[in-house]
Amino acid sequence: MILPGNASCQGCPISLAMRCLDEIDNPVIAMPAGCSTVIAGLHPNSALKAPVIHVPFTSTPSVACGLSEAYRRFGVNANVIAWMGDGALDISFSALSASAMRNDDYIAIVVDNEAYMNTGTQASLSTPLGAKTTTSPLGKKWAKRDLGLILIAHRANYVATATVGFIQDLRRKFRKAGKMDGFRF
């Protein structure tokens, strides 16, 4: 799914996760600014072998929902993916939550690096309790949000967590999500 020679930092786990997208048939990716966008690159030199639509932070889930509905209406078989990091998740959480409750037909993938890494390592809602960042130099004072449990409470069709540390598990979960309909995380 990802071509060699991309702009990721050496050893970047995001590029490892992107390689696993080849488990999903016919992917179309909505992606906001961030590390992932740097890796994906810009047309016509994209490092991804799938259509990528660069979107504003606040609209990733909304764009994914609209793309999915447009492809459905035109009879095009596509697996729409909303690929976002901590920053986009924090800014677009209400849209993601509403999508899960409506059971919109797309796959939401959140790269949880536990801080806003692309802008200087500021604390996010995904930063663990006690973690030191540029905006929490003495340690974050509140617990990390458990997005999986929130989406289970929304009765999402599929909720899974994974890590590139167990790459075959990640591949299996991507493959499973790609064969389902409705909201998948």
mmCIF file of the C-alpha atoms, coordinates in Angstrom:
data_MODEL
# 
_entry.id   MODEL 
# 
loop_
_atom_site.group_PDB 
_atom_site.id 
_atom_site.type_symbol 
_atom_site.label_atom_id 
_atom_site.label_alt_id 
_atom_site.label_comp_id 
_atom_site.label_asym_id 
_atom_site.label_entity_id 
_atom_site.label_seq_id 
_atom_site.pdbx_PDB_ins_code 
_atom_site.Cartn_x 
_atom_site.Cartn_y 
_atom_site.Cartn_z 
_atom_site.occupancy 
_atom_site.B_iso_or_equiv 
_atom_site.pdbx_formal_charge 
_atom_site.auth_seq_id 
_atom_site.auth_comp_id 
_atom_site.auth_asym_id 
_atom_site.auth_atom_id 
_atom_site.pdbx_PDB_model_num 
ATOM 1   C CA . MET A 1 1   ? 0.000   0.000  0.000  1.00 0.00 ? 1   MET A CA 1 
ATOM 2   C CA . ILE A 1 2   ? 2.877   2.381  0.698  1.00 0.00 ? 2   ILE A CA 1 
ATOM 3   C CA . LEU A 1 3   ? 5.713   2.869  -1.741 1.00 0.00 ? 3   LEU A CA 1 
ATOM 4   C CA . PRO A 1 4   ? 9.392   2.940  -0.722 1.00 0.00 ? 4   PRO A CA 1 
ATOM 5   C CA . GLY A 1 5   ? 11.167  6.264  -0.572 1.00 0.00 ? 5   GLY A CA 1 
ATOM 6   C CA . ASN A 1 6   ? 8.376   8.073  1.256  1.00 0.00 ? 6   ASN A CA 1 
ATOM 7   C CA . ALA A 1 7   ? 8.975   11.000 3.604  1.00 0.00 ? 7   ALA A CA 1 
ATOM 8   C CA . SER A 1 8   ? 8.469   9.161  6.906  1.00 0.00 ? 8   SER A CA 1 
ATOM 9   C CA . CYS A 1 9   ? 11.088  9.318  9.616  1.00 0.00 ? 9   CYS A CA 1 
ATOM 10  C CA . GLN A 1 10  ? 13.186  6.164  9.884  1.00 0.00 ? 10  GLN A CA 1 
ATOM 11  C CA . GLY A 1 11  ? 11.416  3.555  11.990 1.00 0.00 ? 11  GLY A CA 1 
ATOM 12  C CA . CYS A 1 12  ? 8.143   5.486  11.984 1.00 0.00 ? 12  CYS A CA 1 
ATOM 13  C CA . PRO A 1 13  ? 5.322   3.235  13.215 1.00 0.00 ? 13  PRO A CA 1 
ATOM 14  C CA . ILE A 1 14  ? 2.767   5.151  11.132 1.00 0.00 ? 14  ILE A CA 1 
ATOM 15  C CA . SER A 1 15  ? 4.372   3.999  7.889  1.00 0.00 ? 15  SER A CA 1 
ATOM 16  C CA . LEU A 1 16  ? 4.298   0.413  9.217  1.00 0.00 ? 16  LEU A CA 1 
ATOM 17  C CA . ALA A 1 17  ? 0.568   0.752  9.886  1.00 0.00 ? 17  ALA A CA 1 
ATOM 18  C CA . MET A 1 18  ? 0.025   2.253  6.423  1.00 0.00 ? 18  MET A CA 1 
ATOM 19  C CA . ARG A 1 19  ? 1.676   -0.788 4.861  1.00 0.00 ? 19  ARG A CA 1 
ATOM 20  C CA . CYS A 1 20  ? -1.066  -2.907 6.429  1.00 0.00 ? 20  CYS A CA 1 
ATOM 21  C CA . LEU A 1 21  ? -3.755  -1.023 4.495  1.00 0.00 ? 21  LEU A CA 1 
ATOM 22  C CA . ASP A 1 22  ? -3.155  -3.484 1.648  1.00 0.00 ? 22  ASP A CA 1 
ATOM 23  C CA . GLU A 1 23  ? -5.387  -5.857 3.664  1.00 0.00 ? 23  GLU A CA 1 
ATOM 24  C CA . ILE A 1 24  ? -8.372  -3.640 2.789  1.00 0.00 ? 24  ILE A CA 1 
ATOM 25  C CA . ASP A 1 25  ? -9.815  -3.931 -0.729 1.00 0.00 ? 25  ASP A CA 1 
ATOM 26  C CA . ASN A 1 26  ? -10.445 -0.720 -2.714 1.00 0.00 ? 26  ASN A CA 1 
ATOM 27  C CA . PRO A 1 27  ? -9.398  1.804  -0.048 1.00 0.00 ? 27  PRO A CA 1 
ATOM 28  C CA . VAL A 1 28  ? -10.116 5.523  -0.387 1.00 0.00 ? 28  VAL A CA 1 
ATOM 29  C CA . ILE A 1 29  ? -8.515  7.563  2.386  1.00 0.00 ? 29  ILE A CA 1 
ATOM 30  C CA . ALA A 1 30  ? -9.634  10.857 3.951  1.00 0.00 ? 30  ALA A CA 1 
ATOM 31  C CA . MET A 1 31  ? -6.664  12.283 5.860  1.00 0.00 ? 31  MET A CA 1 
ATOM 32  C CA . PRO A 1 32  ? -6.094  15.599 7.671  1.00 0.00 ? 32  PRO A CA 1 
ATOM 33  C CA . ALA A 1 33  ? -2.768  17.391 8.046  1.00 0.00 ? 33  ALA A CA 1 
ATOM 34  C CA . GLY A 1 34  ? -0.216  15.651 10.230 1.00 0.00 ? 34  GLY A CA 1 
ATOM 35  C CA . CYS A 1 35  ? 2.595   13.129 10.094 1.00 0.00 ? 35  CYS A CA 1 
ATOM 36  C CA . SER A 1 36  ? 0.489   10.795 7.952  1.00 0.00 ? 36  SER A CA 1 
ATOM 37  C CA . THR A 1 37  ? 0.004   13.508 5.345  1.00 0.00 ? 37  THR A CA 1 
ATOM 38  C CA . VAL A 1 38  ? 3.752   14.052 5.149  1.00 0.00 ? 38  VAL A CA 1 
ATOM 39  C CA . ILE A 1 39  ? 4.221   10.321 4.543  1.00 0.00 ? 39  ILE A CA 1 
ATOM 40  C CA . ALA A 1 40  ? 1.422   10.155 1.962  1.00 0.00 ? 40  ALA A CA 1 
ATOM 41  C CA . GLY A 1 41  ? 2.898   13.063 0.023  1.00 0.00 ? 41  GLY A CA 1 
ATOM 42  C CA . LEU A 1 42  ? 1.195   15.217 -2.575 1.00 0.00 ? 42  LEU A CA 1 
ATOM 43  C CA . HIS A 1 43  ? -0.207  14.373 -5.990 1.00 0.00 ? 43  HIS A CA 1 
ATOM 44  C CA . PRO A 1 44  ? 1.286   13.293 -8.352 1.00 0.00 ? 44  PRO A CA 1 
ATOM 45  C CA . ASN A 1 45  ? 4.009   11.882 -6.087 1.00 0.00 ? 45  ASN A CA 1 
ATOM 46  C CA . SER A 1 46  ? 1.918   10.172 -3.417 1.00 0.00 ? 46  SER A CA 1 
ATOM 47  C CA . ALA A 1 47  ? 3.562   7.320  -1.532 1.00 0.00 ? 47  ALA A CA 1 
ATOM 48  C CA . LEU A 1 48  ? 0.201   5.566  -1.129 1.00 0.00 ? 48  LEU A CA 1 
ATOM 49  C CA . LYS A 1 49  ? -1.240  3.279  -3.790 1.00 0.00 ? 49  LYS A CA 1 
ATOM 50  C CA . ALA A 1 50  ? -4.783  4.459  -3.061 1.00 0.00 ? 50  ALA A CA 1 
ATOM 51  C CA . PRO A 1 51  ? -6.736  7.685  -3.542 1.00 0.00 ? 51  PRO A CA 1 
ATOM 52  C CA . VAL A 1 52  ? -6.032  10.125 -0.695 1.00 0.00 ? 52  VAL A CA 1 
ATOM 53  C CA . ILE A 1 53  ? -8.153  13.189 -0.022 1.00 0.00 ? 53  ILE A CA 1 
ATOM 54  C CA . HIS A 1 54  ? -6.448  15.758 2.213  1.00 0.00 ? 54  HIS A CA 1 
ATOM 55  C CA . VAL A 1 55  ? -9.082  17.326 4.462  1.00 0.00 ? 55  VAL A CA 1 
ATOM 56  C CA . PRO A 1 56  ? -9.275  19.922 7.262  1.00 0.00 ? 56  PRO A CA 1 
ATOM 57  C CA . PHE A 1 57  ? -8.809  18.599 10.807 1.00 0.00 ? 57  PHE A CA 1 
ATOM 58  C CA . THR A 1 58  ? -12.411 19.117 11.822 1.00 0.00 ? 58  THR A CA 1 
ATOM 59  C CA . SER A 1 59  ? -13.946 17.317 8.872  1.00 0.00 ? 59  SER A CA 1 
ATOM 60  C CA . THR A 1 60  ? -12.230 13.923 8.574  1.00 0.00 ? 60  THR A CA 1 
ATOM 61  C CA . PRO A 1 61  ? -15.231 11.846 9.789  1.00 0.00 ? 61  PRO A CA 1 
ATOM 62  C CA . SER A 1 62  ? -17.688 14.041 7.867  1.00 0.00 ? 62  SER A CA 1 
ATOM 63  C CA . VAL A 1 63  ? -15.731 13.743 4.610  1.00 0.00 ? 63  VAL A CA 1 
ATOM 64  C CA . ALA A 1 64  ? -15.451 9.965  5.077  1.00 0.00 ? 64  ALA A CA 1 
ATOM 65  C CA . CYS A 1 65  ? -19.216 9.752  5.603  1.00 0.00 ? 65  CYS A CA 1 
ATOM 66  C CA . GLY A 1 66  ? -19.883 11.826 2.475  1.00 0.00 ? 66  GLY A CA 1 
ATOM 67  C CA . LEU A 1 67  ? -17.432 9.829  0.362  1.00 0.00 ? 67  LEU A CA 1 
ATOM 68  C CA . SER A 1 68  ? -18.968 6.554  1.483  1.00 0.00 ? 68  SER A CA 1 
ATOM 69  C CA . GLU A 1 69  ? -22.465 7.731  0.638  1.00 0.00 ? 69  GLU A CA 1 
ATOM 70  C CA . ALA A 1 70  ? -21.377 9.093  -2.759 1.00 0.00 ? 70  ALA A CA 1 
ATOM 71  C CA . TYR A 1 71  ? -19.643 5.830  -3.686 1.00 0.00 ? 71  TYR A CA 1 
ATOM 72  C CA . ARG A 1 72  ? -22.738 3.886  -2.574 1.00 0.00 ? 72  ARG A CA 1 
ATOM 73  C CA . ARG A 1 73  ? -25.085 6.034  -4.678 1.00 0.00 ? 73  ARG A CA 1 
ATOM 74  C CA . PHE A 1 74  ? -22.889 5.629  -7.759 1.00 0.00 ? 74  PHE A CA 1 
ATOM 75  C CA . GLY A 1 75  ? -22.557 1.880  -7.206 1.00 0.00 ? 75  GLY A CA 1 
ATOM 76  C CA . VAL A 1 76  ? -18.793 2.021  -6.687 1.00 0.00 ? 76  VAL A CA 1 
ATOM 77  C CA . ASN A 1 77  ? -17.294 -0.603 -4.384 1.00 0.00 ? 77  ASN A CA 1 
ATOM 78  C CA . ALA A 1 78  ? -14.948 1.295  -2.051 1.00 0.00 ? 78  ALA A CA 1 
ATOM 79  C CA . ASN A 1 79  ? -13.787 1.002  1.533  1.00 0.00 ? 79  ASN A CA 1 
ATOM 80  C CA . VAL A 1 80  ? -13.597 4.578  2.759  1.00 0.00 ? 80  VAL A CA 1 
ATOM 81  C CA . ILE A 1 81  ? -11.094 5.153  5.546  1.00 0.00 ? 81  ILE A CA 1 
ATOM 82  C CA . ALA A 1 82  ? -10.943 8.141  7.911  1.00 0.00 ? 82  ALA A CA 1 
ATOM 83  C CA . TRP A 1 83  ? -7.262  8.092  8.925  1.00 0.00 ? 83  TRP A CA 1 
ATOM 84  C CA . MET A 1 84  ? -6.466  10.536 11.725 1.00 0.00 ? 84  MET A CA 1 
ATOM 85  C CA . GLY A 1 85  ? -4.146  11.180 14.632 1.00 0.00 ? 85  GLY A CA 1 
ATOM 86  C CA . ASP A 1 86  ? -4.723  12.557 18.120 1.00 0.00 ? 86  ASP A CA 1 
ATOM 87  C CA . GLY A 1 87  ? -5.137  16.145 16.950 1.00 0.00 ? 87  GLY A CA 1 
ATOM 88  C CA . ALA A 1 88  ? -7.749  15.433 14.308 1.00 0.00 ? 88  ALA A CA 1 
ATOM 89  C CA . LEU A 1 89  ? -9.541  13.123 16.728 1.00 0.00 ? 89  LEU A CA 1 
ATOM 90  C CA . ASP A 1 90  ? -9.732  15.787 19.435 1.00 0.00 ? 90  ASP A CA 1 
ATOM 91  C CA . ILE A 1 91  ? -10.937 18.451 17.017 1.00 0.00 ? 91  ILE A CA 1 
ATOM 92  C CA . SER A 1 92  ? -13.463 16.229 15.202 1.00 0.00 ? 92  SER A CA 1 
ATOM 93  C CA . PHE A 1 93  ? -14.612 14.021 18.074 1.00 0.00 ? 93  PHE A CA 1 
ATOM 94  C CA . SER A 1 94  ? -18.263 15.111 17.890 1.00 0.00 ? 94  SER A CA 1 
ATOM 95  C CA . ALA A 1 95  ? -18.383 14.210 14.178 1.00 0.00 ? 95  ALA A CA 1 
ATOM 96  C CA . LEU A 1 96  ? -16.777 10.816 14.849 1.00 0.00 ? 96  LEU A CA 1 
ATOM 97  C CA . SER A 1 97  ? -19.185 10.154 17.708 1.00 0.00 ? 97  SER A CA 1 
ATOM 98  C CA . ALA A 1 98  ? -22.194 11.054 15.554 1.00 0.00 ? 98  ALA A CA 1 
ATOM 99  C CA . SER A 1 99  ? -20.909 8.826  12.720 1.00 0.00 ? 99  SER A CA 1 
ATOM 100 C CA . ALA A 1 100 ? -20.620 5.876  15.080 1.00 0.00 ? 100 ALA A CA 1 
ATOM 101 C CA . MET A 1 101 ? -24.136 6.435  16.418 1.00 0.00 ? 101 MET A CA 1 
ATOM 102 C CA . ARG A 1 102 ? -25.566 6.681  12.865 1.00 0.00 ? 102 ARG A CA 1 
ATOM 103 C CA . ASN A 1 103 ? -23.545 3.614  11.814 1.00 0.00 ? 103 ASN A CA 1 
ATOM 104 C CA . ASP A 1 104 ? -22.047 5.469  8.839  1.00 0.00 ? 104 ASP A CA 1 
ATOM 105 C CA . ASP A 1 105 ? -20.302 3.079  6.463  1.00 0.00 ? 105 ASP A CA 1 
ATOM 106 C CA . TYR A 1 106 ? -16.568 3.715  6.767  1.00 0.00 ? 106 TYR A CA 1 
ATOM 107 C CA . ILE A 1 107 ? -13.493 2.607  8.685  1.00 0.00 ? 107 ILE A CA 1 
ATOM 108 C CA . ALA A 1 108 ? -12.102 5.051  11.262 1.00 0.00 ? 108 ALA A CA 1 
ATOM 109 C CA . ILE A 1 109 ? -8.419  4.517  12.009 1.00 0.00 ? 109 ILE A CA 1 
ATOM 110 C CA . VAL A 1 110 ? -6.873  6.610  14.762 1.00 0.00 ? 110 VAL A CA 1 
ATOM 111 C CA . VAL A 1 111 ? -3.096  6.683  15.016 1.00 0.00 ? 111 VAL A CA 1 
ATOM 112 C CA . ASP A 1 112 ? -2.768  7.159  18.759 1.00 0.00 ? 112 ASP A CA 1 
ATOM 113 C CA . ASN A 1 113 ? 0.729   8.429  19.424 1.00 0.00 ? 113 ASN A CA 1 
ATOM 114 C CA . GLU A 1 114 ? -0.506  9.892  22.709 1.00 0.00 ? 114 GLU A CA 1 
ATOM 115 C CA . ALA A 1 115 ? 0.291   13.555 21.955 1.00 0.00 ? 115 ALA A CA 1 
ATOM 116 C CA . TYR A 1 116 ? 0.206   16.118 19.160 1.00 0.00 ? 116 TYR A CA 1 
ATOM 117 C CA . MET A 1 117 ? 3.531   14.965 17.738 1.00 0.00 ? 117 MET A CA 1 
ATOM 118 C CA . ASN A 1 118 ? 3.539   16.869 14.436 1.00 0.00 ? 118 ASN A CA 1 
ATOM 119 C CA . THR A 1 119 ? 3.231   20.255 16.159 1.00 0.00 ? 119 THR A CA 1 
ATOM 120 C CA . GLY A 1 120 ? 5.628   19.900 19.077 1.00 0.00 ? 120 GLY A CA 1 
ATOM 121 C CA . THR A 1 121 ? 4.423   17.158 21.426 1.00 0.00 ? 121 THR A CA 1 
ATOM 122 C CA . GLN A 1 122 ? 1.556   18.937 23.149 1.00 0.00 ? 122 GLN A CA 1 
ATOM 123 C CA . ALA A 1 123 ? -0.823  16.951 25.393 1.00 0.00 ? 123 ALA A CA 1 
ATOM 124 C CA . SER A 1 124 ? -3.994  15.594 23.803 1.00 0.00 ? 124 SER A CA 1 
ATOM 125 C CA . LEU A 1 125 ? -6.997  13.781 25.234 1.00 0.00 ? 125 LEU A CA 1 
ATOM 126 C CA . SER A 1 126 ? -5.112  10.607 24.253 1.00 0.00 ? 126 SER A CA 1 
ATOM 127 C CA . THR A 1 127 ? -2.054  11.505 26.329 1.00 0.00 ? 127 THR A CA 1 
ATOM 128 C CA . PRO A 1 128 ? -1.762  9.209  29.371 1.00 0.00 ? 128 PRO A CA 1 
ATOM 129 C CA . LEU A 1 129 ? -2.065  10.426 32.944 1.00 0.00 ? 129 LEU A CA 1 
ATOM 130 C CA . GLY A 1 130 ? 1.280   11.733 34.194 1.00 0.00 ? 130 GLY A CA 1 
ATOM 131 C CA . ALA A 1 131 ? 2.917   12.018 30.762 1.00 0.00 ? 131 ALA A CA 1 
ATOM 132 C CA . LYS A 1 132 ? 5.193   15.031 30.329 1.00 0.00 ? 132 LYS A CA 1 
ATOM 133 C CA . THR A 1 133 ? 4.658   17.110 27.189 1.00 0.00 ? 133 THR A CA 1 
ATOM 134 C CA . THR A 1 134 ? 5.383   20.700 26.190 1.00 0.00 ? 134 THR A CA 1 
ATOM 135 C CA . THR A 1 135 ? 1.957   21.704 27.564 1.00 0.00 ? 135 THR A CA 1 
ATOM 136 C CA . SER A 1 136 ? 2.123   19.431 30.620 1.00 0.00 ? 136 SER A CA 1 
ATOM 137 C CA . PRO A 1 137 ? 5.762   19.720 31.766 1.00 0.00 ? 137 PRO A CA 1 
ATOM 138 C CA . LEU A 1 138 ? 4.879   18.448 35.260 1.00 0.00 ? 138 LEU A CA 1 
ATOM 139 C CA . GLY A 1 139 ? 2.792   15.577 33.897 1.00 0.00 ? 139 GLY A CA 1 
ATOM 140 C CA . LYS A 1 140 ? -0.749  15.444 32.521 1.00 0.00 ? 140 LYS A CA 1 
ATOM 141 C CA . LYS A 1 141 ? -3.284  15.681 35.325 1.00 0.00 ? 141 LYS A CA 1 
ATOM 142 C CA . TRP A 1 142 ? -6.209  13.771 33.811 1.00 0.00 ? 142 TRP A CA 1 
ATOM 143 C CA . ALA A 1 143 ? -6.633  10.262 32.459 1.00 0.00 ? 143 ALA A CA 1 
ATOM 144 C CA . LYS A 1 144 ? -6.423  9.258  28.828 1.00 0.00 ? 144 LYS A CA 1 
ATOM 145 C CA . ARG A 1 145 ? -9.734  9.033  26.969 1.00 0.00 ? 145 ARG A CA 1 
ATOM 146 C CA . ASP A 1 146 ? -10.700 5.417  26.182 1.00 0.00 ? 146 ASP A CA 1 
ATOM 147 C CA . LEU A 1 147 ? -11.988 5.843  22.645 1.00 0.00 ? 147 LEU A CA 1 
ATOM 148 C CA . GLY A 1 148 ? -12.669 2.130  22.178 1.00 0.00 ? 148 GLY A CA 1 
ATOM 149 C CA . LEU A 1 149 ? -15.065 2.040  25.135 1.00 0.00 ? 149 LEU A CA 1 
ATOM 150 C CA . ILE A 1 150 ? -16.808 5.197  23.936 1.00 0.00 ? 150 ILE A CA 1 
ATOM 151 C CA . LEU A 1 151 ? -17.390 3.675  20.486 1.00 0.00 ? 151 LEU A CA 1 
ATOM 152 C CA . ILE A 1 152 ? -18.589 0.398  22.031 1.00 0.00 ? 152 ILE A CA 1 
ATOM 153 C CA . ALA A 1 153 ? -21.133 2.469  23.982 1.00 0.00 ? 153 ALA A CA 1 
ATOM 154 C CA . HIS A 1 154 ? -22.232 3.911  20.618 1.00 0.00 ? 154 HIS A CA 1 
ATOM 155 C CA . ARG A 1 155 ? -22.801 0.323  19.413 1.00 0.00 ? 155 ARG A CA 1 
ATOM 156 C CA . ALA A 1 156 ? -20.289 0.587  16.567 1.00 0.00 ? 156 ALA A CA 1 
ATOM 157 C CA . ASN A 1 157 ? -20.330 -2.467 14.266 1.00 0.00 ? 157 ASN A CA 1 
ATOM 158 C CA . TYR A 1 158 ? -16.672 -3.229 14.917 1.00 0.00 ? 158 TYR A CA 1 
ATOM 159 C CA . VAL A 1 159 ? -14.254 -1.868 17.505 1.00 0.00 ? 159 VAL A CA 1 
ATOM 160 C CA . ALA A 1 160 ? -10.665 -3.078 17.723 1.00 0.00 ? 160 ALA A CA 1 
ATOM 161 C CA . THR A 1 161 ? -7.393  -1.816 19.070 1.00 0.00 ? 161 THR A CA 1 
ATOM 162 C CA . ALA A 1 162 ? -4.035  -2.824 17.687 1.00 0.00 ? 162 ALA A CA 1 
ATOM 163 C CA . THR A 1 163 ? -0.375  -1.910 17.633 1.00 0.00 ? 163 THR A CA 1 
ATOM 164 C CA . VAL A 1 164 ? 2.371   -2.168 15.041 1.00 0.00 ? 164 VAL A CA 1 
ATOM 165 C CA . GLY A 1 165 ? 4.217   -4.128 17.722 1.00 0.00 ? 165 GLY A CA 1 
ATOM 166 C CA . PHE A 1 166 ? 1.966   -7.052 16.733 1.00 0.00 ? 166 PHE A CA 1 
ATOM 167 C CA . ILE A 1 167 ? 1.790   -6.464 12.991 1.00 0.00 ? 167 ILE A CA 1 
ATOM 168 C CA . GLN A 1 168 ? -0.029  -9.698 12.084 1.00 0.00 ? 168 GLN A CA 1 
ATOM 169 C CA . ASP A 1 169 ? -2.786  -8.823 14.561 1.00 0.00 ? 169 ASP A CA 1 
ATOM 170 C CA . LEU A 1 170 ? -3.065  -5.362 12.990 1.00 0.00 ? 170 LEU A CA 1 
ATOM 171 C CA . ARG A 1 171 ? -3.258  -6.903 9.506  1.00 0.00 ? 171 ARG A CA 1 
ATOM 172 C CA . ARG A 1 172 ? -5.968  -9.349 10.639 1.00 0.00 ? 172 ARG A CA 1 
ATOM 173 C CA . LYS A 1 173 ? -8.036  -6.525 12.150 1.00 0.00 ? 173 LYS A CA 1 
ATOM 174 C CA . PHE A 1 174 ? -7.697  -4.361 9.019  1.00 0.00 ? 174 PHE A CA 1 
ATOM 175 C CA . ARG A 1 175 ? -8.728  -7.342 6.877  1.00 0.00 ? 175 ARG A CA 1 
ATOM 176 C CA . LYS A 1 176 ? -11.770 -8.028 9.084  1.00 0.00 ? 176 LYS A CA 1 
ATOM 177 C CA . ALA A 1 177 ? -12.843 -4.368 9.092  1.00 0.00 ? 177 ALA A CA 1 
ATOM 178 C CA . GLY A 1 178 ? -12.509 -4.247 5.300  1.00 0.00 ? 178 GLY A CA 1 
ATOM 179 C CA . LYS A 1 179 ? -15.001 -7.088 4.871  1.00 0.00 ? 179 LYS A CA 1 
ATOM 180 C CA . MET A 1 180 ? -17.710 -5.518 7.052  1.00 0.00 ? 180 MET A CA 1 
ATOM 181 C CA . ASP A 1 181 ? -20.231 -2.733 6.542  1.00 0.00 ? 181 ASP A CA 1 
ATOM 182 C CA . GLY A 1 182 ? -21.250 0.131  8.805  1.00 0.00 ? 182 GLY A CA 1 
ATOM 183 C CA . PHE A 1 183 ? -19.055 2.065  11.182 1.00 0.00 ? 183 PHE A CA 1 
ATOM 184 C CA . ARG A 1 184 ? -15.798 0.294  11.971 1.00 0.00 ? 184 ARG A CA 1 
ATOM 185 C CA . PHE A 1 185 ? -12.981 1.416  14.263 1.00 0.00 ? 185 PHE A CA 1 
# 
